[in-house]
């Protein structure tokens, strides 16, 4: 019986790297577990990344995606302007 595989991520992955992994998973040419093992992560982590990037995205757009995330965060943290009625 082979020794159990222990998943310990050895690095922090960038959004671009995560998107590449998710794209590979969605293409279904390789199994989820083979991609996860190659990256040293659990398959649950790979599925979490897929939820993080729900639409098929181009990894080259990672910079724009990160900026959009920051803009949304800033908008949600800004206090409402005075004089505006809330719905």
N, C-alpha and C positions, 0 to 999 in steps of 0.2 A: 504494500500500500504506500503510495507516495506521500511525502510530508505535506501537511496543509500549507497552502499559500497564505502568507501574511502580507496584507496590503498596507504599506506605509509610504505615503507620498513623499518623495525625496525632494520635491521642489514645488514652488508655487507656480501655477500655470497662468499665462496671460490670457486675456479674452480671445485673442487670435488663436492660440493653441487649443483652447477649449472649443472654439468654433470648428476648427479642423477636425477634432475628435468627434464632435457631434455630427458633422457632415459625413464622416466615414460611417458612423453608426446608422445614419438615415439612408445611406446608399445600400445598405444591407449586403454588401459584398463580403463583409467580415462579420464575425459574431461580436456581440457587445463584450463578452468576456475576453475575447482576444485583444480587443482594443484597450480595455481596462487593464489587462495584465501588462501590455506593452508600456502603458503610461505609469504603472505602479499605483493604480487607484482601484477602488471597488467599483463594481458595476452600478451600485446605487449612486455613487458620485457622478458617474457618466450620465445617468438618467437625470440627476439634479442639474447638470450642465445643460441637458436638452430642454429642461423646463426654463432655465435661465435664458436660453436662446430659442424661443418657440417657433420662430419662422426660419426657413432656410435662409441663411445669410452667407455673404461672401466674407471669408476671413480677412480680406484686405480692408474691409470696412470697420474693423475693430476700433480704430481710433475714433471714427464718427459715432459708433455705438457708445463708446465710453463717454464722449461729450454729451450725447443725448441723455444718458443716465444722469450725469451731473446736472444738466439743465433741469430735468424733472425733479431731482432732489432739491435743488435750489428753489424751484417754484413751490414745492410742497412745504418748504420750511419758512418761506417768507410770510410775515404777518399780513393780514388783509389790509388794504388801504383804507384809510378813514373816509367816511362818507358813503361807502358802498354798503348796500343792504345785502345781507346774506339770504340765500333762497330758503 
